[in-house]
């Protein structure tokens, strides 16, 4: 490998329009291919940097979405015992080198401090590393423990997901990993987000109005009326009635 095929973090930052710490985050998440460590610097492959630099930015029109800023996976030890079946968390972050795509997605669905989390059901969530979109999914359910949210996510085709896949996003700078991208369908109407009956009905209406692809995604994620009852603290008869009203039970 020649010296011309390698870049320092500062050189990569110039090509990508990022700061060196943001490039270091890409390195830590294994998004820049082969990395060489010297006594004085970290070197990355020019090809990998140029491939990322070629990704276009997300431009309107596009749907609104929850955007989450990730770093490399870190262990999560608290709140796991209280999450409930299917919501247990062990790590949070992103590892591009992990060949298990389901494990990569599982590593970013919680825990997050999010206002009105139940309003997210039926909307898109995107995972980003230094502004690069690494995953796009549909939020089909949420669970909230001690003010922290973990999501149930599913693949989704259409509904504007392609506007984010393989692109970059401009996110507001500052502290905090949670950002909201305004667009079609976001921000949601005021109200709900508390797990009450009206909030659940709005969530299901969002699924219904966005098309059968979202309802199918909810089914693939295993969203059942029993799960709805447990997640949203309503009786099973009410939950089953809501589930049947989507026309998705079959």
Secondary structure, 3 states (H helix, E strand, C coil): CCHHHEEEHHHHHHHHCCCHHHHHHHHHCCCCCCEEECCCCEEEEHHHHHHHHCCCECCCCCECEEEEECCCCEECCCCHHHCCCCCCCCEECCCCCCCCHHHHHHCCCEEECCCCHHHHCCCEEEEEECCEEEEEEEEEEEEEECCEEEEEEECCCCCCHHHCCCCECCCCCCCCCEEEECEECECCCCCCCCCCHHHHHHHHHHHHHCCHHHHHHHHHCCCCHHHHHHHHCCCHHHHHHHHHHCCCCC
